[in-house]
């Protein structure tokens, strides 16, 4: 009935929901998390209250269906499960025959809603700063209409600093009125206890960007902002908002002994429930500092053991962004466990779409976008999306013969493009490095 389940709440404009709870990837652990989510859905199917108190949304995908609940989880149902869900009452959205190499519509869309920010972080992929501007609300609402009609399930609002938009609550209300669950990413600027309480019933989760403590944060970002981030975590947690933390993994953070562990302890004490590790991307201003910031091959290979240890010591659910998959699969975790948890690498063009602050649509937030007139038609026909899908279905070696090919999906296209070959195998993947040696 339920073929796989994916944990929701992955709001960051660097990756989609393709993340993984590290310590749950043992065979037993995978069974625990799948059974827990399955039990929640099955209890509802048998007459219980819907998860999150709202009717789930159902989207037919060929012979399977996606069931998305109000708590941000997605179940892949077979025909029997989909029919049982319909009998209990669901909101049906979009659906039909999947696009070759993709779903009928994205499950998640990243929307850059501003490039205005009080600071100019050294590695900002959006090149945001004090002179940036908010995207007009009326244009965003028109896009929400189109995305809702397509059957999009979740939205990730980012920027720039989203909390500085004076009409942010209106935008969140517009998204929820159309049945989509909005999530936010912020550095903490503009957050007050009053705003935190207002966010509580409007968002699935807020992720605070925090890339280190003290001098490491200053070295990575270019300003003193660690306490701002920790204060934002505490404020949101005290207001009852589900809080996660996004940490971009950089060489300064990883080369100082104990720094990563200290960060984990600090965010756990501040009230975060999840900790997501992101790969540094060579986009925007990030391309200018990439060589100084990118972790060494040895540091990258050590991330998975570190994740297992830190999840246990901090009590946080630790998650990898989609571009981190090469550094996970190189340790050969149980393939079946990854499949059951719906773990995936780059979802660009398959289940993820991104709208830049300039209005262009792209497979992910880190590549230039293109103007489109009809989002539904563009999802099926946009040339860049077609190229990314073809690359995922027919990857070059050594991805073509890798047993984790469907999980990893060839690694990060942004890194490959920066190194000169956008559709090549991820040049920083440990397996690719060994293969090329």
Order of alpha helices (4+ residues) and beta strands (2+ residues): beta-alpha-beta-beta-beta-alpha-beta-beta-alpha-beta-alpha-beta-alpha-beta-alpha-alpha-beta-alpha-alpha-beta-alpha-alpha-alpha-beta-alpha-alpha-beta-beta-alpha-alpha-alpha-alpha-alpha
